[in-house]
Amino acid sequence: MLFSTKKLDPAYNNASAFQIALFSLNSAATTLYLVLMEYVAYYVNGIVGFTVVFASALLTALRVFDGLIDPMVGFIVDRSEGKFGKFRPFMVLGNALMLISVFLMFNTTHLIPMILRLPYFVFVYVIYVFGYTFQMIVAKSGQTVMTDNPKMRPLVSYFDSLFVTSAYGGLALYASAYLVPKYGGYTNPALFREFTLVVAALSILCTVLGIIGIWNKDRPEYYNIGEKSKKIKLRDYWEVLRHNRPIRQLVLSASVNRFTSTVYNNVTVGVMLFGIMMKNYPMAGQIGLVTILPNLVIVTLGVSIAQRIGQKHTYTIFMYAAIFFQGIMTVFLMVANLTVISFSNLCGTTIAFMAVYIFLNGSKSVSNSIVVPMIADCSDYEVYRSGLYVPGFMGALFALVDQVIGALATIFVGGMVALIGFTDMLPQVEDKLTDELAGITIFMYCIVPMIGWIFSLFVMHHYELDKEKMQEINRKKSKKEEG
């Protein structure tokens, strides 16, 4: 059974599915703000007054800075151990900083004199960066204390996918079907005021539930493992990076996937695909909620496969599936009459689009979400290899390259739309469809992801942490603890 905790091997650190589900809401808490920040380009372009290229370059630079501070925060996490545990304080601090920053960013930047807007925006964005990094690193490193059982660890993928998909789909629907009609588009500051309040309230709730989920696991007996007497030093990180090949491979593969997902999930790409090509922008949000259930079925299948054959092989299987369905989607977008696609018009074109979208999105969800528990595998491997328990560094290293490479997607999208004439204003729902716009949309939504996934498969070909290797690692760890 997928969620069964009966007959679990007591040699492992076991957790209930309920605990894993609650802690996964910590990822949802950061994802909610991450989705909100997908709309910041529209805010700084349409309300603050920055040009498309400048806004894209600025946001890219700030996201690169986000990645650069990740190792520092990871080092702090690895050396931390206090009255309230190793991870919970960072969850609270991170969420509080994000709350303060987005409130200031989206509600006051446009009121500042123009000469001061840029430094003010950068200042509040930096606050957001620190808050996001604190809470996000816990999402990637805190799972090491939740469970090391290979039957339960894949459940992280299940719940992460469920909550992340709900966050993206729910907020996309909220923005496209409710906020845009209510406020007349992304040039109205009132839209962003309401948006930030809703996101903040939901994120606080998810953080509280995440803290409850990790409460009984955030204790020394679960994170004081490895060489307990050895205090982590910065030079240890270099040795980890040199000798831990799996984390290097996973970081590179997942970071390329992050670049591609940031491109095809970009709000501007959504406006171009659903708003201009399909002339049905509300569907950008509707489709996310309509496909949650079938997406969950595919993710459930993925988790079941991971429990049987391991996470590495599941990761690659679903990337192959994503490439296949993305190829079908490419052809479909090129030849179909997209303007007839609507939930109020269940014609053959709509049904065909929905079928391809469901299988494509489900495959992407499995390959993207299963990376999270694979980071914990790399952390366990380092304890096995060197005796060092450095989950903060593992999460930070992943986030560093993930953020820096992923940040390029922002300027990439901005550059692509600038090439076809959108230099002062991002594409809007009411814009006219041209061949150039259709071509760039298909390129960013379809071609870029396929190129990225093919590269990721090449990188992961020699990744050694398969099911058998992880069983060997856990047997060695159990013998050490018994000794």
N, C-alpha and C positions, 0 to 999 in steps of 0.2 A: 504494500500500500504506500502511496506517495507520502502521506503525512504520518504514517504509523511510527510510534516510538517503542512498540513492543519488541522484545528480544534484541534490543540494541546492545552491542558489545560493551560491557562495563569498562573495558580497557581504554575506551575513548572518553573524551570530555563531551558528554551528550547534552543536548538542549531540546526543549519541546518545539514543535512547529509554531506554537503560539508565541514563544519567546523570540524566535527568529523573525516571525511576521512583525511583531511590535518593533524590534530593533531596525528592521528594514524601513520603517517609517522615518527613520533618521535620514535615509537617502531621499525619501520623498520630500522632507523638509527643505533640503538643499536644492532639489530639482525644481520645486515650486519657484524659488527665487531665480534659478537658472533660466526657467521658461520666461519669467518676467523680463529678465535681462536680454532675451532674444528681441524684445520690442524696443530696447533702448536706442537703437539706430534710428527708429522712426521718431522717437522723442527728441534726440539731439539734432536731427535733420529738420523735422517739420515744426518744432516748437522753439528749441534753443537757437536754431539758425545756423548750424554748421553744415557745410556742403557734404555731399555724398562721399566723395573721396576722402575728405579730411576726417569725417566722422568714422569711416571705415578704418582709416589708418590709426586714428586715436584709440578706438576700441581694441584694435589688434595690439597696439603697444601696451595698453593696460592689461590685457589678458596675458601677454608675455611676462609682464611684471608679476602677475598672479602666479604663473608657473615658477618664476625664479625664487619666490619666497617659500615655496612648498618644502624644499629640503630643510630650511630653517625651522619651520613649524613641525616637520616630522621629527627633527632632532629634539625639539622641546617635548613632544609627545613621548618619545622613547625614554627620555630621562625623567619623566614625570611619574609621581606616585604619591598621592596625598590622601587625606581623610575621606574624600569623596571619590576615590578611585583614580584610574589613569585616563579614562575617556569621558566620563560624564561632564566634568567641568568645561571641556572644550566644546561639547555640544551646546551647553547653555551660553557660553561666551560667544561662540560663533553665531548663533541665532540672534542674539541681542545686537551684535554689531551689524548684521545684515538688515535687521529691522530699522535701526537708526539710519543707516546709509541710504536705503532705498526710499525711505520717507523724505529725507532731505533732497535726494537726487531728483526724484520725479515731481516734487511739489514746490521746490524753491529755486532750482537752477535757472529757469526762464525768467525769474523775477530779479535776478542779480544783474547789475549793469553789465553791458556787453563786454567791456574791457576786462571784467573779472570773471566772466562765465567759465572760461577754459580752466584757469587754476582752481576755481571752486569745484567744478565738475570732477576734475582729477582728484582733488582732496577727498570728496565724499566717495568716489569710486574706489579709492585705495582702502577706505574703511570697509567697504563691501568685500574687497579682495581678501582682507585678513579674516573677516567673519566667515566668508564662504570656505576659505582654506581650513580654518579650525574645524568646522563641522564636517566638511567633506572628507578630510583625512580620517576622521573617526569612522565614517561610513566604510572606508576601505580597510582600515587597520583594526577596528573594534571587533570585526567578525572573527579574528583569530582566537578570541577568548570565548566566543559563543559556542563553537563546536569544531572538532577536528574529525568528526565521523564522516567518511565519504558517502554514507547513505543520507546524511542530513545536510551537509554543506551545500549540495546543489539546490536546496530549497531557498537559499539566499537569492538565486537567480529567479526563481518562481515569484517570490514576493517583490523583489526589486522590479521585475518586469511589470507586474501588476500595478504597483504604485506609480512607477515612472510613466507607464502608458496612460494611466488615469490622470496624472498631473498634466502631461502634454495634451492629451485629448480634451480633458475638462477645461483647461485654461484656453485652449485654442477655440473651443466652442463658445466659451464665455466671451472671448474677445470678438470673434467674428460674427456671432449670431445675436449677441446682446449689446456689448459695449460700442461697437462700430455703428450699428443702426441708432443707438440711443444718443451718441455724441457726435455723429456725423463724420467719423473718421479719426485718424491718428494725429490730427493737428489740433485737437481740443485738449487742453491741459486737464480738464475735469475727468476725461477718460482715464488718465494715468493715476489721478488721485484715488478713484474708486478701485482701480486695478491693484494698487499697492496695498490698500486696506484689506482686500479679500485675500491676497497672497500672504500677507503677514499673519492674519488670523489663522489660516490653514496651516502655515508653517509652524507656528507656535504649538498648535495642537499636535502635529506630527512629532515635534521635538519632545514634548512631554511624554507621549506614548513610547517613543524610542528610548528615552531614559528608563522608563518602566521595564522595557524589554531587556536591557542590558544590566539592570540593577544588580541582580544576583550573580552575574558573571564578571562584573567589573571589580574583582577582588584579587589580592596578591597571589593566591594559590593558582589563579588562571593566567596571570601575565608575568609572574616571576618564574620564567622557565629559561632553559638554556644555561649559560654560565652565569649564575645569579650573582656571583661575587665580582664579575667584571663590569665595570661602569662603562657605558657606551661612550666612545670618543669619536670625534669627527673623522679621524683617519681610518676608523673601522669601516666607515661607509665606502671608502675607496676600495678596500679589500672585498667588501661585499659586491660592489659593482664589477670588479675585475673577475671574480670567481663564480658569481651566481649567473650563469648563462640563461637559465629559464626566465628570470625577471627581465633581462635585457630583451629577450625575444618577445615576451608578452607585452612589454611596454611599447616596443616598436610596432607590433601588429595591432594592438588595441588603439594606439595613438593615430595610426593611419585610418582605422575605422572611425575614430572620433572626428577626424577631419572630414571624412565623407558624410558622416551623420550630421555634423554641424552645417554642412553645405545643403544637403537635401531637406533638413528640418528648418532651415533659415526662414524667417518670417517673410522676407522678400521673395524667396522662391515659392512659398505658399501663395502669396498674393498673385504672382505671375501665373502659377499653374491653375489654381482654383478660381481666382478672381478674374484674370484676363483671358486665359485660354478656355476655361470652362464657363466663364461668366456666372459663377455660382460660388462666391466666396464663403457664404455661411457653411458650405459643405466641408471646408477645411477643418472646421470644428466638429461638425456633425459626424463625419466619417470616423473620427477618433473614438467617439463614444459608441457608435454602432458596431465597431469592430473589436471592442474590448473583449467580449465573450469569446468569439472565435480565436482571437489572438491569445487569450488565456488557455484555450484548448491546445494550441500549438506549443505554447511555452510548457504546459503540463507534460506534453509528449517529450519535449526536449529535456525536462528535468528527469523524467522516467528513464530516458536513454542514458543520461549522465550518471544516474545511480547504478546503471548496469555496466556501461562500457567506459566510464570515466569522463572527465570534463574536457580533456584535450580533444578527443575524437568527436565529441558532441559539438564542440566549437567549430571544428573544420567542416563537419557534415552540414551544419546549418549555414555556413558561409557559402558552400557550394550551392545549396538550395536558394540562397538569396541572389546569387549571380544568375541562376537559371530564371527565376521569376522576374528579376530586374530586366533581363534581356527581353522577355515577353512584354513587360511594361513599356520598354522603349519603342518596340514596334507598334504597340497599341496607341501610344500617344502620337505617333507619326501618321497613322492611317485613319484613326477613328474620328467621328464627329463628336468632339468633346462637349459641345454646347447642349447636347441632349441628356447628359448625365445629371441625374437628380433623384433624390429619394422620393420625389413626387411623381417621377416618371420611370417606373421600373421596366424599362425596355431592355432589349438584348444588350445594348451598349453599356447601360448602367450595371447590369448583372455581371457582364464580362469584366468590367473595370473593378467592381467590388471583389470578385473572386480572385483576380490577380493581386489586388491590393492586400487582401487578407493573408494570402500565402506569403507574399513578399514581406509584409510588415511582421508577421509572425516569425519568419526566418531571421529577420534582422533583430527582433527582440531577443531571441534565444542567444544568438552569437554576441550581441552587445552586453546582455545582462550576465552571462556566464563568466565573463571576465572578472567580475567582482570576487567570487569565491576562488578563482584561480590565483588571485593575488595572495590570498591566505595560504594556498598551496606553496607558493614561492617563499613565503615567510617560514612555513614549516620546513621547507627544504634547507633554508639557511641555518635553522637550529640543528638540523641533521648534519649539515656540512661543516659548520664552524662552531656551533654552540651559541651563536648570537641570536637573541630575540629582538628584532628591529622592525616591528610591524609599521611603526610610524614612517620609517625610511622607505619601506616598500610602498606604502600608500603615497608618500611624497614623491618618490621617484616616478611612479606611475603618473601622478598628477602633473609633475613638472613637464615631461615630454608631451603628455596628453594636452595640457593647456597651451604650451608653446606652439605645437603643431596645429592643434585645434583652432588656436587664435588666428592662424593664417586663413582659415575659412572665411572669417569676417571680411578681411580685406580682399580676399579672392572673389567673394560674391559682389562686393562693392565695385571691384575692378571690372568684373564681367558685365554688370549692368551699365557701367560708365562707357564701356566699349560700344554699346549700341545707343548711346546718346543720353543716358540718365546720369548726368554729372552734377546737377544742382538739386534734384529731387528724386527720391526713390520711386520705383514704379507704384502706381496707385490702382485700386480696383477698377476705376472708371477709364483707365488708359486703353487705347486702341491696340488690338493685336496685330503685330507685324511678323513677317517671316524671321527677322533677326531675333525678336523677342521669343518666339516659339522655339527657335533653335537653341538659344542660350538656356532657356528653361529646361529643355530635354537634356542638354549637356550636363547641367548642374544636378538635375534630379535623378538622372539615370546613368550617364556615362561615367561621371566622376566616381560614384559609388562602386561600379563594377571594376574600374581600374584599381581602386583601393583594396577591394576584397581579394582580387587576384594576387596583389602584392602581399597581403596579410597571410594568405595560404602558403606562399613561398617561404615567408619568414618562419611560420610555425611548423614547417615540415620536420625539423629536427628537434622540436621541443620535447624534452624527455620526461616531463612529469605526467605520465599517463597513469592509468589505474594501478598497474602493477608497481610502478615506482613509488606511488603514494602509499601503498600498502607496506612496502619495505621501510619507508620513512617512519610510518607510525609504529611499526614493530620495534624499530630501534629506539624510538622515543619512549615507548612503554617499558622497555628493558632498562633504560636509564632511570626512569622514575621509580621502578621497582628496586633498583640497586641503591 
